Amino acid sequence: MKMKIRLAYWDVSKYLKKGTSDGLEIRHAFEILNAPENIRRPYSKYLLSTLDSDFLKNRFGACDELLKEIQKIEDGEIEYFVFDYNGFIHYVNKKSAAFEHAIFGVCPHWPLWSCPLSHYKIAVQAARDFFAMPESLDTEVIVELPESDMAQIALFPPIMIEREESLDLKHD
């Protein structure tokens, strides 16, 4: 069974003391499906967290801008790019997207983590499409991630390397 990302809206009214006038309070939520815990946890902690914290429902076109930069990498126009967002600093090259926590940097609780570029691109495209849909309990996007690609997590304490070198993470 292939690993998937699910983006949906949930009714959180029962968790709030005061809901909206119609009694319904919905929030978006993202989850990893069909993955063992050791894979699901870092994907949720990094990739899904960045979709929530760094793209602000694509209000300012961050998903669109990022997808344009990915296309430039795929077309060979640029080697890499770096996006410094609220939650994470994204280091993106033709092989992967690495995430460094924007506040804490690389530390025991937030080691450097990377996923294949294909997973990153699929996640950002799904977020862009999801944020363009109506905020409704019926709204849901599920995308599959290629099995041939796997993410990596750098163990702490990492060997402190130059940022340019961190762009060369390998995925077997």
C-alpha positions as CSV (number, residue, x, y, z in Angstrom):
1,M,0.0,0.0,0.0
2,K,1.4,3.4,-1.0
3,M,2.1,6.2,1.4
4,K,-0.3,9.1,1.0
5,I,-0.9,12.6,2.3
6,R,-4.5,13.4,3.3
7,L,-5.6,17.1,3.5
8,A,-9.1,17.6,4.9
9,Y,-11.3,19.7,7.2
10,W,-12.4,18.5,10.6
11,D,-15.2,19.7,12.9
12,V,-13.5,20.8,16.1
13,S,-16.6,22.3,17.7
14,K,-16.7,19.8,20.5
15,Y,-13.2,20.8,21.6
16,L,-14.0,24.5,21.8
17,K,-16.0,26.3,24.5
18,K,-17.6,28.6,22.1
19,G,-18.3,27.7,18.4
20,T,-19.6,29.8,15.6
21,S,-23.2,30.8,15.3
22,D,-24.2,27.7,13.5
23,G,-22.3,25.6,16.1
24,L,-19.8,24.3,13.6
25,E,-16.1,25.2,13.8
26,I,-13.9,23.6,11.2
27,R,-10.1,23.5,10.9
28,H,-7.8,22.0,8.3
29,A,-5.7,19.0,9.2
30,F,-3.1,17.0,7.3
31,E,-2.0,13.4,7.9
32,I,0.2,10.7,6.5
33,L,-1.5,7.5,5.6
34,N,-0.2,4.0,5.0
35,A,3.2,4.5,6.5
36,P,5.0,3.0,9.5
37,E,5.5,5.2,12.6
38,N,9.2,5.7,11.9
39,I,8.3,7.3,8.6
40,R,5.0,8.9,9.5
41,R,6.3,10.8,12.4
42,P,9.1,12.8,10.6
43,Y,6.9,13.4,7.6
44,S,4.2,14.9,9.9
45,K,6.7,16.8,12.0
46,Y,8.5,18.5,9.0
47,L,6.6,18.2,5.7
48,L,3.1,18.5,7.0
49,S,4.0,21.2,9.6
50,T,5.6,23.3,6.9
51,L,2.4,23.1,4.8
52,D,0.5,24.5,7.7
53,S,3.0,27.1,9.1
54,D,4.8,28.3,6.0
55,F,2.2,28.6,3.3
56,L,-0.6,30.5,5.1
57,K,-3.3,28.9,3.0
58,N,-1.4,30.1,-0.1
59,R,-2.9,33.6,0.6
60,F,0.2,35.3,-0.7
61,G,1.0,32.8,-3.4
62,A,3.8,31.0,-1.5
63,C,2.9,27.6,-3.0
64,D,2.7,29.1,-6.5
65,E,6.1,30.8,-6.1
66,L,7.7,27.7,-4.7
67,L,6.4,25.5,-7.5
68,K,7.8,28.0,-10.1
69,E,11.2,27.6,-8.4
70,I,10.9,23.8,-8.5
71,Q,10.1,24.0,-12.2
72,K,13.3,26.1,-12.7
73,I,15.3,23.4,-11.0
74,E,13.7,20.6,-13.1
75,D,14.3,22.6,-16.3
76,G,18.0,23.1,-15.3
77,E,17.7,26.9,-15.0
78,I,18.9,26.9,-11.4
79,E,20.8,24.4,-9.2
80,Y,19.0,25.1,-5.9
81,F,17.0,27.7,-4.0
82,V,16.4,28.6,-0.3
83,F,13.1,29.8,1.1
84,D,13.2,31.2,4.6
85,Y,9.7,30.9,6.0
86,N,8.0,31.3,9.4
87,G,8.4,27.6,10.5
88,F,11.3,26.3,8.4
89,I,14.1,27.2,6.1
90,H,13.7,25.2,3.0
91,Y,16.9,24.2,1.1
92,V,15.8,22.7,-2.2
93,N,17.8,21.1,-5.0
94,K,17.2,18.6,-7.8
95,K,17.3,15.7,-5.4
96,S,15.7,16.9,-2.2
97,A,14.2,19.5,0.1
98,A,15.9,19.8,3.4
99,F,14.2,21.5,6.4
100,E,15.9,23.4,9.2
101,H,13.7,24.8,11.9
102,A,13.6,28.6,11.5
103,I,13.7,29.4,15.2
104,F,15.7,26.6,16.8
105,G,18.0,25.7,13.9
106,V,19.5,22.3,14.0
107,C,19.2,20.9,17.5
108,P,18.3,17.6,19.3
109,H,14.5,18.3,18.9
110,W,14.8,19.5,15.4
111,P,17.5,17.7,13.5
112,L,18.0,18.5,9.8
113,W,15.5,16.4,7.8
114,S,15.1,16.0,4.1
115,C,12.7,14.4,1.7
116,P,12.9,13.7,-2.0
117,L,12.1,16.6,-4.3
118,S,9.2,14.5,-5.7
119,H,7.5,14.2,-2.3
120,Y,8.0,17.9,-1.6
121,K,6.6,19.0,-4.9
122,I,3.6,16.6,-4.6
123,A,2.9,18.0,-1.1
124,V,3.1,21.6,-2.1
125,Q,0.9,21.0,-5.2
126,A,-1.7,19.2,-3.0
127,A,-1.7,22.1,-0.5
128,R,-2.1,24.7,-3.2
129,D,-5.1,22.7,-4.6
130,F,-6.6,22.1,-1.2
131,F,-6.4,25.7,-0.1
132,A,-8.1,26.7,-3.3
133,M,-11.1,24.5,-2.5
134,P,-14.1,25.5,-0.3
135,E,-13.6,25.2,3.5
136,S,-16.1,22.4,4.0
137,L,-16.2,19.0,5.8
138,D,-16.7,17.5,2.3
139,T,-13.4,18.9,1.0
140,E,-10.6,16.4,0.9
141,V,-7.4,15.9,-1.1
142,I,-5.4,12.6,-1.0
143,V,-2.2,12.2,-2.9
144,E,0.2,9.3,-3.2
145,L,3.9,9.6,-2.7
146,P,6.3,7.6,-4.9
147,E,7.6,4.5,-3.1
148,S,11.0,4.6,-4.7
149,D,11.9,7.7,-2.8
150,M,12.6,7.8,0.9
151,A,13.3,10.7,3.3
152,Q,16.3,11.1,5.5
153,I,16.8,12.5,9.0
154,A,20.2,13.7,10.1
155,L,21.1,12.3,13.5
156,F,22.1,14.7,16.3
157,P,24.7,16.0,16.8
158,P,25.1,16.6,13.1
159,I,28.4,17.3,11.5
160,M,28.1,21.0,10.9
161,I,28.6,21.4,7.2
162,E,28.3,24.4,4.9
163,R,24.8,25.2,3.7
164,E,25.9,24.6,0.1
165,E,27.0,21.0,1.1
166,S,23.7,20.4,2.9
167,L,22.0,20.8,-0.5
168,D,23.7,17.6,-1.6
169,L,21.8,15.1,0.6
170,K,21.6,11.7,-1.1
171,H,18.5,9.5,-1.4
172,D,19.1,5.8,-2.2
